[in-house]
């Protein structure tokens, strides 16, 4: 049996009367839509309610499925401790979904059993549902730091587990829209906020669920949304079939977007599958990227891919530009997925016989030895973008006034402690921030002024 229905809902604590204390009237349309959704769920009499929430336990490299037998929570954090929610988990489904993901080599599974505390992103949908229907078991799933396509794939695996166990199930994707819709809202106004809300409501209201994986990650960050990945998992759970979609309401009066939509399965979708579409898109992106990469980036990529696939370093190519064989220099190799850092390792000065070897070695380190990340897996390789920074010689400077975050990197030294920060990094907008970050990397207190400062330029090789 496929999932009986899916629902996009928000989770404003304000909507709970004991929290809002009359303030909930400003989002009355959302309240009315919530009751309509949960009445429709009650009519379906599901055995299983699957909830994805941005506020459930989340990890960068793992989709966490809540374990244990039961869970409880209250709105004590919102000054209403008397409002409590209790839920019983579907342990059989959780185990089966974990097994399905394990067989597929997909990074998701049940968390260890323990005293579970429900998050408000889960409790608010259940607060409304429990007023209409309580004869269900719960599965709660958090988000992860993976690309949108992996969230969609998790949804497809959830669908498979539902069908395997023949569960009468519904899917509730909890998440608010943009948090930056109004100047006088709690997070201010960004130009991307209203654009996101209009776009997501159009896509969801028309049932264009595949489009959720097409949103640019930087755009999502700028819009300050919290629910898009939750919605994308739900979209994957509806894959392989057309849907009847309806947008019930959208409100942004508080400066945060609250959208509610319903989705019910229709016939099987015989068009090209998401996996086929996505594979074709990745292949095309890789062709364009390869055509735009120069010899420095290509060498770093080949080194990374060879090591990830074989565990061995690549042989030195014989067709590189002469300066890569004759020059010695420090170099940094940076890896990103969807604009998010995946690894970065480099050398301040040369430690290899030539620049080519420097890049080869540092690419291996970036994909396997960056202590901030687990080693890169082969499945990630098609989505990784690579950049190479070749460092010029550094020079001692007298003060921070001689720095420029766009044009110069900085090296901060005290005794045997040394920290480096490259120039022109996203989010590093001032010299003070640049120097402080370099000090932190070196383990030097940011208040310590008795340090040696050096500046250097780099030649950055990247695909714009």
C-alpha positions in Angstrom: 0.0 0.0 0.0 1.3 3.4 -0.9 1.2 6.4 1.4 -2.4 7.5 1.7 -1.8 11.2 1.8 0.9 13.8 2.5 0.8 17.2 4.0 3.0 20.3 4.2 2.4 22.1 7.5 4.1 24.8 9.5 5.0 24.8 13.2 4.6 28.2 14.8 4.3 27.8 18.6 2.0 30.9 18.5 -0.7 28.7 16.9 -1.2 26.8 20.2 -3.8 28.8 22.2 -2.0 28.2 25.5 1.1 29.7 24.0 -0.5 32.4 21.8 -2.8 33.6 24.6 -5.0 35.3 22.0 -2.2 36.2 19.7 -2.9 33.1 17.5 -5.9 35.0 16.0 -3.4 36.7 13.6 -2.9 33.4 11.8 -6.5 32.2 11.9 -6.4 30.9 8.3 -3.5 28.7 9.2 -5.4 27.3 12.2 -8.5 26.6 10.1 -6.4 24.8 7.5 -4.6 22.8 10.2 -8.0 21.5 11.5 -9.1 20.7 7.9 -5.8 18.7 7.3 -6.0 16.7 10.5 -9.7 16.0 9.9 -8.8 14.6 6.5 -6.1 12.5 8.1 -8.6 11.2 10.7 -10.9 10.1 7.9 -8.1 8.0 6.4 -7.6 6.1 9.7 -3.8 5.6 9.3 -1.9 3.1 11.3 1.3 5.1 10.9 2.1 8.8 10.9 5.5 9.8 9.5 6.7 13.2 10.5 9.9 15.0 9.2 10.9 17.9 11.3 13.8 20.4 11.1 13.9 20.4 14.9 14.2 16.7 15.3 17.7 15.4 16.1 19.8 16.2 13.0 23.4 15.4 11.8 25.5 16.6 9.0 26.2 13.1 7.6 23.3 11.0 8.9 19.5 11.0 8.7 18.4 10.2 12.3 15.2 8.1 12.8 14.0 8.4 16.4 14.3 5.1 18.3 12.7 3.8 21.4 9.2 2.9 22.2 7.6 6.2 23.3 8.3 9.9 23.4 6.9 12.8 25.2 7.2 16.6 25.0 5.7 19.8 26.3 5.6 23.5 25.3 7.5 24.4 28.5 10.0 26.3 26.3 7.1 28.5 25.2 5.7 29.1 28.7 3.0 26.5 28.4 4.3 23.4 30.3 0.8 22.2 30.9 0.4 21.4 27.2 2.0 17.9 26.7 2.2 15.5 23.8 2.8 11.8 24.0 3.5 9.4 21.2 4.1 5.7 20.6 6.7 4.9 18.0 6.3 2.2 15.3 9.4 0.2 16.2 8.7 -2.4 13.5 8.6 0.2 10.8 11.7 2.0 12.1 13.7 -1.2 12.1 12.5 -2.1 8.6 13.3 1.4 7.2 16.8 1.2 8.8 17.3 -2.2 7.1 16.1 -0.8 3.7 18.6 2.1 4.0 21.4 -0.2 5.1 20.9 -2.5 2.1 21.0 0.6 -0.2 24.1 1.9 1.5 22.1 5.0 2.4 23.2 7.0 5.5 20.1 6.7 7.6 19.0 4.7 10.6 17.5 4.4 14.0 19.0 6.3 16.9 19.7 4.4 20.1 16.7 4.0 22.4 16.5 6.5 25.3 14.3 9.1 26.9 12.9 10.8 23.8 11.8 14.4 23.9 9.6 15.5 21.1 10.5 18.8 19.3 8.0 21.5 18.6 8.2 20.8 14.9 6.7 17.4 15.6 4.4 18.4 18.5 2.5 21.1 16.7 1.2 18.8 13.9 0.4 16.1 16.6 -1.3 18.8 18.8 -3.9 19.3 16.0 -4.1 15.7 14.9 -4.7 14.4 18.4 -7.9 16.5 18.6 -9.3 14.4 15.7 -7.5 11.1 15.8 -5.2 9.2 18.1 -5.1 5.6 16.9 -1.7 5.7 15.3 2.0 5.1 15.8 4.7 7.6 15.0 7.9 7.7 13.1 10.0 10.9 13.5 12.8 11.7 11.1 15.3 14.5 11.2 17.1 16.3 8.3 20.8 16.1 7.3 23.5 18.2 5.7 23.3 16.3 2.4 22.1 17.7 -0.9 18.4 18.0 -1.6 18.6 15.0 -3.9 19.5 12.8 -1.0 16.5 14.1 1.0 14.4 13.1 -2.0 16.0 9.7 -2.1 15.2 9.1 1.6 11.6 9.8 0.8 11.6 7.2 -1.9 13.1 4.7 0.6 10.4 5.6 3.1 7.8 4.9 0.4 9.4 1.4 -0.2 9.3 0.6 3.5 5.6 1.6 3.7 4.8 -0.7 0.7 6.9 -3.6 2.0 5.0 -3.6 5.3 1.6 -2.7 3.7 1.1 0.1 6.3 -1.8 2.5 6.2 0.4 5.6 6.4 0.3 9.3 6.1 3.3 11.7 5.7 3.4 15.1 7.5 6.3 17.4 6.4 6.7 20.0 9.1 8.4 23.2 8.3 8.0 27.0 8.1 8.7 28.9 4.9 10.9 32.0 4.8 11.7 33.8 8.0 12.5 37.1 6.3 9.2 38.4 4.9 8.9 41.7 6.7 11.1 44.5 7.9 9.3 44.5 11.3 9.4 40.7 11.5 11.6 38.8 14.0 14.3 38.3 11.3 13.9 41.3 9.1 13.4 41.3 5.4 15.5 39.8 2.6 14.6 40.1 -1.1 14.8 36.3 -1.4 12.2 35.7 1.4 9.0 36.7 -0.5 10.4 35.2 -3.7 10.8 31.8 -2.0 7.4 31.8 -0.5 5.7 32.6 -3.8 7.8 30.0 -5.6 7.3 27.2 -3.1 3.6 27.7 -2.8 3.3 27.7 -6.6 5.3 24.5 -6.9 3.5 22.7 -4.0 0.1 24.0 -4.9 0.4 22.6 -8.5 1.9 19.3 -7.4 5.3 20.1 -9.0 7.1 18.1 -6.3 10.2 17.2 -8.4 11.0 20.9 -8.6 12.0 20.9 -5.0 15.4 19.5 -5.8 16.0 22.3 -8.3 16.2 25.1 -5.7 19.7 26.6 -5.3 21.2 26.1 -1.8 22.5 29.6 -1.5 19.0 30.9 -2.4 17.5 28.8 0.3 20.0 30.1 2.9 19.3 33.7 1.8 15.5 33.1 2.2 16.1 31.7 5.7 13.6 28.9 5.2 13.5 25.9 7.6 11.2 23.5 5.9 12.4 22.9 2.4 14.4 19.7 3.1 11.5 18.3 5.1 9.2 19.0 2.1 11.7 17.4 -0.2 11.7 14.1 1.8 7.9 14.1 1.5 8.2 14.7 -2.3 10.4 11.6 -2.6 7.8 9.6 -0.6 5.3 10.5 -3.4 7.6 9.6 -6.2 6.5 7.4 -9.0 2.9 8.6 -9.0 1.0 11.7 -10.0 -0.8 13.6 -7.2 -3.8 15.7 -6.5 -2.4 18.8 -4.9 -4.2 21.7 -3.1 -2.8 24.8 -1.4 -5.1 25.5 1.5 -3.5 28.6 2.9 -0.4 30.8 3.1 0.2 33.6 5.7 3.2 35.8 6.4 1.7 38.4 8.7 4.3 37.6 11.5 7.2 37.9 9.1 7.5 34.1 8.8 5.8 32.2 6.1 3.2 29.5 7.0 2.0 27.3 4.2 -0.4 24.4 4.2 -0.9 22.0 1.3 -2.3 18.5 0.8 -1.3 15.8 -1.6 -3.2 12.6 -2.5 -1.9 9.9 -4.8 -3.5 9.4 -8.2 -2.2 7.1 -11.0 1.3 5.8 -11.5 3.5 8.3 -13.2 4.9 6.8 -16.4 7.1 9.7 -17.3 10.9 9.6 -16.8 11.7 8.7 -13.2 13.4 11.2 -10.9 16.5 9.0 -10.8 16.7 9.0 -14.6 16.2 12.8 -14.7 18.7 13.4 -12.0 21.3 11.1 -13.5 21.0 12.9 -16.8 21.3 16.3 -15.2 24.4 15.3 -13.2 26.0 13.9 -16.3 25.3 17.2 -18.2 26.6 19.3 -15.2 29.8 17.2 -15.1 30.4 17.7 -18.8 30.0 21.5 -18.5 32.2 21.5 -15.4 35.0 19.5 -17.0 35.0 21.8 -20.0 35.4 24.8 -17.7 38.1 23.4 -15.4 41.7 24.3 -16.0 44.7 22.0 -15.5 45.1 22.8 -11.8 41.5 21.9 -10.9 41.5 18.8 -13.2 44.7 17.5 -11.5 43.2 18.0 -8.0 40.0 16.3 -9.1 41.8 13.4 -10.7 43.9 13.0 -7.5 40.8 13.0 -5.3 38.8 10.6 -7.5 41.8 8.1 -7.8 42.3 8.1 -4.0 38.6 7.7 -3.1 38.1 4.9 -5.7 41.3 3.0 -5.2 42.9 4.1 -2.0 46.1 4.9 -3.9 47.7 8.1 -5.1 47.6 8.8 -8.8 50.7 8.7 -11.0 52.2 12.0 -12.1 50.7 13.1 -15.5 53.2 14.1 -18.2 51.0 16.6 -20.0 50.7 19.4 -17.5 51.9 23.0 -18.1 55.6 23.3 -17.6 55.3 25.7 -14.6 53.5 23.0 -12.6 56.7 20.8 -12.8 59.3 23.6 -12.4 57.6 25.7 -9.6 57.4 25.0 -5.9 54.7 26.7 -3.9 52.2 26.1 -1.1 48.7 25.2 -2.3 45.2 24.6 -0.8 42.7 22.3 -2.3 39.0 23.0 -1.4 36.1 20.7 -2.0 32.4 21.8 -1.9 29.0 20.2 -2.4 26.2 22.6 -3.3 28.3 25.5 -2.2 29.0 23.9 1.3 32.5 23.1 2.3 33.3 19.3 2.2 37.0 19.5 2.9 40.0 21.9 2.6 43.6 21.1 3.3 46.8 22.9 2.2 50.3 23.9 2.8 51.6 27.3 3.7 54.9 26.7 1.9 56.1 24.0 -0.5 56.8 20.5 1.0 56.8 18.6 -2.3 59.4 18.7 -5.2 57.0 20.7 -7.5 53.6 22.3 -7.5 51.9 19.3 -9.3 52.9 17.0 -6.5 51.8 19.6 -4.0 48.3 19.6 -5.5 48.1 15.9 -5.8 49.0 15.4 -2.1 46.8 18.1 -0.8 43.8 16.8 -2.8 44.3 13.4 -1.1 44.4 15.1 2.3 41.3 17.3 1.5 39.1 14.3 0.7 40.4 12.0 3.5 42.2 13.9 6.3 40.2 17.0 7.1 39.4 16.4 10.7 36.1 18.4 10.4 34.6 15.8 7.9 34.3 12.1 7.4 36.3 10.9 4.3 34.6 11.6 0.9 32.7 8.6 -0.4 32.6 7.5 -4.0 28.9 8.3 -4.3 29.7 12.0 -3.5 32.2 12.5 -6.3 29.8 13.6 -9.0 28.6 16.4 -6.9 31.9 17.8 -5.7 33.3 21.1 -7.0 37.0 21.6 -6.6 39.1 24.8 -6.3 42.9 25.2 -6.0 44.6 28.2 -4.4 48.3 28.6 -5.2 50.0 30.7 -2.5 52.6 33.4 -3.3 55.4 34.2 -0.9 54.4 35.8 2.4 55.8 39.0 3.8 55.9 40.4 7.3 53.6 43.4 7.9 53.6 45.9 10.7 49.8 46.1 11.3 46.4 44.9 10.3 46.1 48.2 8.3 48.2 46.5 5.6 45.6 43.7 5.1 42.7 43.5 2.7 40.4 40.6 3.0 39.7 40.5 -0.7 43.3 40.6 -1.9 45.5 39.2 0.9 45.5 36.1 3.0 46.9 36.3 6.5 49.3 34.2 8.6 49.3 34.8 12.3 52.2 33.4 14.4 53.1 33.3 18.0 55.8 30.9 19.1 55.2 27.6 17.5 51.5 28.3 16.9 50.5 29.4 13.4 47.1 30.0 11.7 46.4 30.8 8.1 43.3 32.1 6.4 42.9 32.5 2.7 41.6 35.7 1.1 38.2 36.4 -0.4 36.3 33.9 1.6 32.5 34.0 1.8 31.3 35.4 5.1 34.7 36.9 6.0 34.1 40.6 5.4 36.5 42.4 7.7 40.2 42.3 8.5 39.3 41.9 12.2 37.2 38.8 11.4 40.0 37.4 9.2 42.7 37.9 11.8 40.5 36.5 14.6 39.7 33.4 12.7 43.3 32.8 11.9 44.2 33.2 15.6 41.4 30.7 16.6 42.8 28.2 14.1 46.2 28.6 15.7 44.9 28.4 19.3 45.9 32.0 19.9 43.5 34.1 22.0 41.8 36.7 19.8 42.7 39.3 22.4 46.4 38.7 22.0 48.0 41.5 20.1 51.6 40.3 20.5 51.7 38.2 17.3 53.5 38.2 14.0 51.4 39.0 11.0 52.2 38.0 7.4 50.2 38.6 4.3 50.3 36.8 1.0 48.4 36.7 -2.3 47.0 33.7 -4.0 46.1 32.6 -7.5 42.7 31.0 -7.3 41.7 28.4 -9.8 38.0 27.8 -9.7 35.0 27.4 -12.0 32.7 30.5 -11.7 
